[in-house]
Each structure stands twice: as structure tokens, then as C-alpha cells.
Amino acid sequence: MTEADGVGWTSVWMKLLGVERTVVEAVEYDEVEGALVVSVRPNWQERGRCGRCGRRSPGYDSGEGRRRWRALDLGTVQGFVEAEAPRVDCKEHGVVVASVPWARHGARFTRHFEDTVAWLATQCSKWAVSVLMRVQWRSVGGMIARVVEGRSELEDRLTGVRRIDEVSYRKRHKYLTVVIDHDTGRLLWAAAGHDAKTLNGFFDLLGEERCAAIELVSADGATWISNVVRDRCPNARLCLDPFHVVSWASDALDKVRRAVWNAARRSDDKAEAKELKGARFVLWKGREKLSDRQEEKLSSIAAINAPLYRAYLLKEQLRQVFRTGGRAGVRLLDRWLAWACRSRLEAFVKLSRTIRKRRKAIVAALRHNLSNGRVESANTRIRLIIRRGFGFHSAAAVIALAMLCLGGLCPPLPGRGMAL
């Protein structure tokens, strides 16, 4: 190919490497590395700029000499971009390595390489990414962090927040606190921790003006969440997540089940104890999901143990409250509270007191038809990300990949425009 064909060899290499605002000086094959090395330099418009802020700055020294950046493979051969890496003296950031148009600051890989790895990390296991791209998984984590940081700076993501919840990211009770946008389901923010200090960090980032603009926040029944929301979002209505309220009823039902089973065993009523054994999963399921065999089991429970069947009906009636919703759901909730109070089931009497204390937040959820459904979905997907990666060494790595997958920050595949 010649210049007369309309496309010069330098333009071809720029296209192959995915570099812009760059001058190609030479191309050679490194016999030792078994790789193609393309020597380049930034064009005159890109030279002498701070690697952090991009501001033109006076030169400081030549740095550590020539450097190589890993580029996308060229067929079966690895590709590298090689160039000088001088340092500049920035007024804001001090002495830093000058920026280059083909790579992010502090990276040893080109932008196209990092964007491809980030896209693959949302689709494949870490083993597949590492083998395909011929990089270590720890390097992948650094690339993801740089991609997320760079794309986060392009837009203001902290608007319209509605959801707050926590998710375990590792064993031994280590947690992430995540914030989900109610309308879009996007993951807006996440941080390691499971307490008021962690959540206050989000509202500090949000700022007083945007905190005051929040109208609705859906959360579970954690006191530390409700206290922070009350203090930081004066105009927000806290909506208690229906899933968590119903789970309280399921826990109360399980307490009744264990109590009646233990009572049957202590009274040597082997027939009743045998009938109640294995009833746990039948009682947990909704009536509409029971199989014919489970329906028979439930009918047997109703015949031999009225208190346990009453507890089951209380749990199902509370589910119906949230299925109904609106004003009708509020009226049904009040009738449920009256029934639970006089049920003579200690666990449900105690639960009715708890729900009365949280009635305002539950009513808000019923009237605004809010739940943590999107949050629970995000939590499930975060756990899937963790399993797919076979564990992470830090919360930062989990957060970066979660933001990439769930926060709308996944870059398009270079040259194809396929973003998530």
C-alpha cells in the first residue's frame, strides 16, 4: 500500500492500534518478546500536557526513558506501542508523567485494550478474560477501576436516587452499601461498610441541595438507614420495603412452627410431631405456589394444629396487604394488625407491635407502590459477579466491576459500539 492509494502506512497502523492524535514513527518485530512494536509520539497538540488534568505544563525531565503500552493483539501476535515518557511540572498536580492520547494516566495498556478487557469482564469469567487477553486477573482489576473512574467523570450520576440497601460481598459479615436509582435501576454508588458512617458518605457526596430534592427512599427496616435518611433528607418519605416486612412474618411463623413441634415432642404425641416434621417449606411458600401434595400437607396441618395454621394465614394475609396496595392495602393492613394482636400467638403479637411502630413507612410504600425489588435484583447480580470472579481480594474490586456491569459504565467494544 502506498500514499498514492489514498491511505498511508502510518494511517493503517493508527487504525490497527486504535490510536488518535498520534504520529507513527516506525514498526518493528521484537524477536525476544515475539511481538510487534510500533514506535509513536503524540502530535504537537497533545504534547506537554499533565497526565492527570490535561493542562499544558512546562517540561520537567525525560522521566524513565522510553515505555511500552500493551495494545490489542494483531492476529496471533502481541502488539505494543512504544514512546518517550517525559515528565511535566503541573501547577495543580506537581511533577507527573505527561499524558499520551492512546492510554489513561498510570496505565500500561492502551485505551482500546482496557475497554475491551472491561467489556469482556462483564460477560466472561476472570479465567476466560485472563486467557483470551493474556493478562493477569489483578491487572484486569486495575483496568476496570480506571475505566469506571474515567467514565464516571463524564456525567453527573447522583440524581433521582430512590433506593438504599446493603449486600454482603464476602464471608464473615462484610458488606457493601449500595444506592440504586428507582426509575432506571442503575447502580449509582457503592461503598464498603454497613453503618451510618458509610451511608453518610453518600449523602456528603450528594450535597445538601440534592439531598433536599429527594422525595422517596425505599429501604429495609434497619434503624441506622432510617436515622440517616431522616437527618440528611428532610423532604424524603421513607418507604419500608414490603419484602422485608413479609420476611418478618415468615420468621414469626417459623418461631410458631418450632414451638408447636417441640411441644408435640415433649408431650410424646409422635403422630402430630411426625406430621409437623417437614412442614417448614410448605409453610414458607405462598398458597398459589403449592403443589397438590403440599396442599394436602397444609390441610393436614390445619386439621391437627389450629395455632400453626392461624400463623400461616397471618403470614399470607400480610402478603395480600402488599399485593393489594394503595388505600385498600392500608385498610387491609389495619385489619391485619387487629387480628395479629388478638391471635394469641406471641411471635405475631410482638410482630404487630413492630409493624405499628413502622406503620408510617409501610403506608408510604403501599401508597407509592415502592419496594426494593430493583435493589434485590442488583444484589443478586452483584453476588453473581462475585461468584463468576471466584472471589475478590477487596471491596474496591467488587465495586468497580459492579459499577461497570450495573451502573451503565461499560464501554463499547472498540470499533463496534456494543455497550451494555
ROMIKE-963551 format. One record per residue (C-alpha): residue in three letters; x, y, z. Coordinates in pm, whole numbers. Example, Ala and Ser with C-alpha at 12.3 -4.5 7.8 and 13.67 -1.06 7.14 Angstrom:
> code, east, north, up
> ALA, 1230, -450, 780
> SER, 1367, -106, 714
// end
This chain:
> code, east, north, up
> MET, 0, 0, 0
> THR, 138, 343, -92
> GLU, 49, 703, -29
> ALA, -90, 714, -384
> ASP, -360, 466, -284
> GLY, -511, 735, -65
> VAL, -419, 573, 265
> GLY, -64, 592, 404
> TRP, 101, 314, 602
> THR, 101, 534, 910
> SER, -277, 573, 888
> VAL, -315, 196, 859
> TRP, -116, 140, 1177
> MET, -311, 409, 1360
> LYS, -634, 231, 1265
> LEU, -499, -109, 1365
> LEU, -383, 17, 1704
> GLY, -684, 239, 1765
> VAL, -471, 547, 1835
> GLU, -559, 907, 1754
> ARG, -371, 1235, 1760
> THR, -55, 1030, 1724
> VAL, 240, 1019, 1484
> VAL, 367, 672, 1388
> GLU, 747, 674, 1356
> ALA, 845, 310, 1296
> VAL, 728, -51, 1312
> GLU, 949, -344, 1402
> TYR, 925, -703, 1520
> ASP, 1082, -776, 1858
> GLU, 1235, -1123, 1830
> VAL, 1288, -1150, 2205
> GLU, 930, -1060, 2305
> GLY, 777, -1216, 1995
> ALA, 570, -901, 1944
> LEU, 516, -614, 1704
> VAL, 637, -283, 1846
> VAL, 509, 41, 1696
> SER, 711, 350, 1787
> VAL, 493, 660, 1816
> ARG, 477, 1010, 1962
> PRO, 186, 1244, 2044
> ASN, 119, 1509, 1783
> TRP, 207, 1869, 1861
> GLN, -138, 1942, 2007
> GLU, -108, 1663, 2266
> ARG, 249, 1716, 2381
> GLY, 345, 1865, 2715
> ARG, 17, 1809, 2894
> CYS, -39, 1697, 3254
> GLY, -126, 1329, 3274
> ARG, -397, 1396, 3535
> CYS, -579, 1711, 3420
> GLY, -459, 1752, 3059
> ARG, -343, 2109, 3116
> ARG, -41, 2231, 2920
> SER, 258, 2238, 3153
> PRO, 631, 2311, 3123
> GLY, 859, 2014, 3080
> TYR, 1046, 1880, 3383
> ASP, 1271, 1597, 3263
> SER, 1276, 1295, 3034
> GLY, 1138, 1062, 3300
> GLU, 1244, 698, 3283
> GLY, 1300, 700, 2909
> ARG, 1101, 501, 2657
> ARG, 800, 298, 2770
> ARG, 577, 34, 2615
> TRP, 198, 8, 2636
> ARG, 28, -321, 2557
> ALA, -207, -287, 2260
> LEU, -469, -528, 2122
> ASP, -324, -837, 1961
> LEU, -257, -822, 1588
> GLY, -382, -1163, 1484
> THR, -189, -1410, 1700
> VAL, 93, -1166, 1774
> GLN, 100, -932, 2070
> GLY, 120, -563, 1992
> PHE, 293, -282, 2181
> VAL, 304, 93, 2146
> GLU, 639, 242, 2238
> ALA, 714, 608, 2307
> GLU, 908, 851, 2523
> ALA, 752, 921, 2865
> PRO, 875, 1266, 2975
> ARG, 753, 1438, 3291
> VAL, 594, 1782, 3320
> ASP, 555, 2021, 3611
> CYS, 180, 2085, 3655
> LYS, 71, 2379, 3873
> GLU, -203, 2166, 4031
> HIS, -57, 1815, 4041
> GLY, 316, 1879, 4057
> VAL, 564, 1663, 3867
> VAL, 377, 1393, 3675
> VAL, 427, 1186, 3360
> ALA, 296, 1370, 3057
> SER, -33, 1248, 2912
> VAL, -46, 1037, 2598
> PRO, -356, 1018, 2376
> TRP, -351, 638, 2347
> ALA, -357, 544, 2718
> ARG, -501, 651, 3053
> HIS, -273, 801, 3315
> GLY, -84, 537, 3512
> ALA, -178, 256, 3272
> ARG, 50, 10, 3095
> PHE, -221, -71, 2839
> THR, -381, 129, 2559
> ARG, -735, 263, 2594
> HIS, -869, 16, 2338
> PHE, -708, -273, 2522
> GLU, -856, -166, 2857
> ASP, -1201, -101, 2709
> THR, -1203, -448, 2550
> VAL, -1097, -613, 2877
> ALA, -1363, -418, 3070
> TRP, -1636, -527, 2826
> LEU, -1523, -889, 2845
> ALA, -1518, -878, 3226
> THR, -1892, -808, 3225
> GLN, -1955, -1113, 3006
> CYS, -1697, -1378, 3099
> SER, -1530, -1538, 3396
> LYS, -1197, -1397, 3507
> TRP, -1025, -1711, 3378
> ALA, -1164, -1659, 3027
> VAL, -1064, -1290, 3024
> SER, -714, -1366, 3152
> VAL, -651, -1641, 2897
> LEU, -802, -1460, 2598
> MET, -627, -1129, 2662
> ARG, -308, -1284, 2807
> VAL, -309, -1076, 3124
> GLN, -325, -1150, 3495
> TRP, -657, -1105, 3679
> ARG, -504, -846, 3913
> SER, -420, -636, 3608
> VAL, -782, -667, 3493
> GLY, -897, -518, 3824
> GLY, -678, -211, 3772
> MET, -809, -165, 3418
> ILE, -1170, -184, 3533
> ALA, -1105, 76, 3804
> ARG, -953, 318, 3551
> VAL, -1236, 267, 3300
> VAL, -1502, 325, 3567
> GLU, -1326, 633, 3703
> GLY, -1289, 784, 3358
> ARG, -1649, 722, 3250
> SER, -1789, 839, 3586
> GLU, -1633, 1179, 3529
> LEU, -1832, 1225, 3207
> GLU, -2175, 1258, 3371
> ASP, -2348, 1351, 3694
> ARG, -2492, 1020, 3809
> LEU, -2623, 1120, 4150
> THR, -2969, 1237, 4052
> GLY, -3309, 1084, 4120
> VAL, -3185, 841, 4383
> ARG, -3464, 634, 4541
> ARG, -3320, 310, 4681
> ILE, -3085, 221, 4963
> ASP, -2987, -131, 5063
> GLU, -2688, -344, 5164
> VAL, -2537, -659, 5018
> SER, -2275, -899, 5152
> TYR, -1969, -916, 4925
> ARG, -1758, -1158, 5128
> LYS, -1795, -1403, 5411
> ARG, -1771, -1312, 5779
> HIS, -2030, -1036, 5764
> LYS, -1853, -791, 5536
> TYR, -2093, -574, 5341
> LEU, -2139, -320, 5068
> THR, -2391, -38, 5097
> VAL, -2537, 30, 4754
> VAL, -2763, 303, 4617
> ILE, -2994, 227, 4325
> ASP, -3186, 471, 4106
> HIS, -3556, 382, 4144
> ASP, -3659, 483, 3792
> THR, -3375, 333, 3588
> GLY, -3248, 55, 3815
> ARG, -2890, 177, 3767
> LEU, -2634, 131, 4040
> LEU, -2538, 486, 4134
> TRP, -2296, 439, 4423
> ALA, -2146, 170, 4642
> ALA, -1903, 163, 4933
> ALA, -1764, -90, 5176
> GLY, -1943, -83, 5510
> HIS, -2278, -139, 5672
> ASP, -2341, 151, 5905
> ALA, -2449, 514, 5932
> LYS, -2099, 646, 5865
> THR, -2088, 464, 5532
> LEU, -2427, 593, 5422
> ASN, -2343, 947, 5533
> GLY, -2053, 932, 5289
> PHE, -2302, 902, 5005
> PHE, -2510, 1197, 5121
> ASP, -2193, 1404, 5167
> LEU, -2116, 1334, 4802
> LEU, -2473, 1416, 4703
> GLY, -2471, 1758, 4872
> GLU, -2739, 1943, 5067
> GLU, -2930, 2075, 4765
> ARG, -2976, 1734, 4603
> CYS, -3047, 1571, 4940
> ALA, -3333, 1818, 4988
> ALA, -3468, 1728, 4642
> ILE, -3509, 1358, 4724
> GLU, -3877, 1270, 4763
> LEU, -3885, 894, 4825
> VAL, -3636, 648, 4968
> SER, -3705, 276, 4985
> ALA, -3508, 74, 5239
> ASP, -3529, -222, 5472
> GLY, -3608, -186, 5839
> ALA, -3254, -106, 5956
> THR, -3266, 175, 6211
> TRP, -2933, 320, 6102
> ILE, -3069, 373, 5748
> SER, -3391, 542, 5865
> ASN, -3198, 768, 6105
> VAL, -2957, 885, 5836
> VAL, -3237, 943, 5583
> ARG, -3433, 1144, 5839
> ASP, -3133, 1362, 5924
> ARG, -2997, 1415, 5572
> CYS, -3310, 1417, 5353
> PRO, -3566, 1642, 5526
> ASN, -3820, 1622, 5242
> ALA, -3797, 1248, 5175
> ARG, -4064, 991, 5260
> LEU, -3913, 667, 5386
> CYS, -4085, 361, 5239
> LEU, -4034, 31, 5417
> ASP, -3963, -248, 5173
> PRO, -4254, -500, 5157
> PHE, -4018, -794, 5106
> HIS, -3855, -731, 5443
> VAL, -4189, -684, 5621
> VAL, -4317, -1016, 5486
> SER, -3988, -1181, 5583
> TRP, -4058, -1070, 5942
> ALA, -4388, -1256, 5922
> SER, -4210, -1563, 5783
> ASP, -3970, -1552, 6077
> ALA, -4262, -1524, 6321
> LEU, -4430, -1821, 6152
> ASP, -4111, -2024, 6187
> LYS, -4100, -1948, 6559
> VAL, -4458, -2075, 6597
> ARG, -4372, -2387, 6394
> ARG, -4072, -2471, 6612
> ALA, -4271, -2406, 6929
> VAL, -4562, -2639, 6836
> TRP, -4326, -2910, 6709
> ASN, -4123, -2903, 7031
> ALA, -4447, -2909, 7233
> ALA, -4564, -3217, 7040
> ARG, -4234, -3393, 7101
> ARG, -4237, -3315, 7473
> SER, -4595, -3447, 7506
> ASP, -4497, -3772, 7332
> ASP, -4752, -3705, 7058
> LYS, -4545, -3882, 6796
> ALA, -4817, -3875, 6532
> GLU, -4850, -3494, 6543
> ALA, -4474, -3444, 6563
> LYS, -4429, -3665, 6257
> GLU, -4699, -3477, 6068
> LEU, -4539, -3141, 6152
> LYS, -4194, -3260, 6052
> GLY, -4101, -3131, 5709
> ALA, -4374, -2864, 5716
> ARG, -4125, -2578, 5703
> PHE, -4109, -2540, 5325
> VAL, -4483, -2585, 5284
> LEU, -4548, -2303, 5532
> TRP, -4292, -2073, 5372
> LYS, -4445, -2097, 5024
> GLY, -4735, -1885, 4907
> ARG, -5069, -2058, 4872
> GLU, -5073, -2010, 4497
> LYS, -4739, -2191, 4457
> LEU, -4822, -2508, 4649
> SER, -4824, -2840, 4467
> ASP, -5110, -3089, 4518
> ARG, -4901, -3283, 4767
> GLN, -4815, -2966, 4958
> GLU, -5182, -2866, 4961
> GLU, -5259, -3198, 5131
> LYS, -4984, -3131, 5383
> LEU, -5125, -2787, 5460
> SER, -5478, -2930, 5501
> SER, -5338, -3184, 5745
> ILE, -5170, -2905, 5945
> ALA, -5499, -2713, 5957
> ALA, -5674, -3022, 6096
> ILE, -5426, -3117, 6368
> ASN, -5282, -2779, 6478
> ALA, -5502, -2469, 6459
> PRO, -5241, -2223, 6604
> LEU, -4983, -2313, 6339
> TYR, -5240, -2286, 6059
> ARG, -5350, -1950, 6201
> ALA, -4989, -1832, 6188
> TYR, -4971, -1940, 5824
> LEU, -5286, -1746, 5742
> LEU, -5146, -1436, 5915
> LYS, -4833, -1456, 5703
> GLU, -5037, -1498, 5384
> GLN, -5271, -1213, 5476
> LEU, -4974, -979, 5521
> ARG, -4855, -1077, 5173
> GLN, -5200, -989, 5046
> VAL, -5168, -643, 5202
> PHE, -4879, -558, 4971
> ARG, -5030, -729, 4669
> THR, -5337, -508, 4713
> GLY, -5153, -181, 4777
> GLY, -5300, 169, 4775
> ARG, -5575, 275, 5013
> ALA, -5730, -71, 5009
> GLY, -5395, -212, 5118
> VAL, -5379, 38, 5407
> ARG, -5725, -68, 5527
> LEU, -5626, -434, 5500
> LEU, -5307, -361, 5697
> ASP, -5508, -212, 5985
> ARG, -5736, -518, 5992
> TRP, -5430, -743, 5990
> LEU, -5282, -554, 6288
> ALA, -5605, -602, 6486
> TRP, -5610, -975, 6401
> ALA, -5242, -1026, 6490
> CYS, -5287, -851, 6826
> ARG, -5561, -1091, 6935
> SER, -5414, -1402, 6770
> ARG, -5272, -1533, 7099
> LEU, -4953, -1615, 6911
> GLU, -4667, -1447, 7095
> ALA, -4447, -1411, 6786
> PHE, -4723, -1237, 6588
> VAL, -4832, -1019, 6879
> LYS, -4474, -897, 6901
> LEU, -4459, -851, 6524
> SER, -4779, -642, 6529
> ARG, -4614, -404, 6776
> THR, -4310, -373, 6550
> ILE, -4526, -303, 6244
> ARG, -4732, -43, 6433
> LYS, -4409, 143, 6509
> ARG, -4316, 133, 6138
> ARG, -4670, 187, 6010
> LYS, -4596, 529, 5859
> ALA, -4314, 393, 5640
> ILE, -4520, 87, 5542
> VAL, -4818, 302, 5446
> ALA, -4587, 519, 5233
> ALA, -4470, 207, 5048
> LEU, -4832, 99, 4990
> ARG, -4945, 439, 4864
> HIS, -4643, 498, 4639
> ASN, -4616, 134, 4529
> LEU, -4247, 123, 4614
> SER, -4032, -175, 4701
> ASN, -3668, -277, 4699
> GLY, -3728, -505, 4403
> ARG, -3466, -334, 4188
> VAL, -3221, -333, 4478
> GLU, -3273, -704, 4545
> SER, -3218, -769, 4175
> ALA, -2896, -567, 4186
> ASN, -2787, -754, 4499
> THR, -2842, -1086, 4324
> ARG, -2640, -973, 4023
> ILE, -2357, -848, 4247
> ARG, -2342, -1188, 4413
> LEU, -2332, -1344, 4066
> ILE, -2041, -1115, 3975
> ILE, -1857, -1232, 4286
> ARG, -1918, -1600, 4207
> ARG, -1814, -1552, 3845
> GLY, -1489, -1395, 3962
> PHE, -1431, -1674, 4216
> GLY, -1393, -1417, 4493
> PHE, -1229, -1076, 4519
> HIS, -944, -959, 4738
> SER, -1100, -621, 4815
> ALA, -1429, -436, 4820
> ALA, -1288, -185, 4569
> ALA, -1255, -460, 4306
> VAL, -1615, -571, 4361
> ILE, -1743, -213, 4344
> ALA, -1554, -135, 4023
> LEU, -1689, -441, 3842
> ALA, -2040, -385, 3981
> MET, -2039, -25, 3858
> LEU, -1920, -149, 3520
> CYS, -2199, -410, 3493
> LEU, -2488, -236, 3669
> GLY, -2404, 133, 3658
> GLY, -2420, 190, 3284
> LEU, -2043, 249, 3269
> CYS, -1944, -42, 3046
> PRO, -1758, 98, 2742
> PRO, -1848, -8, 2389
> LEU, -1628, -261, 2221
> PRO, -1366, -65, 2022
> GLY, -1478, -25, 1663
> ARG, -1817, -192, 1720
> GLY, -2014, 33, 1953
> MET, -2150, -260, 2157
> ALA, -2202, -116, 2507
> LEU, -2418, -267, 2782
// end
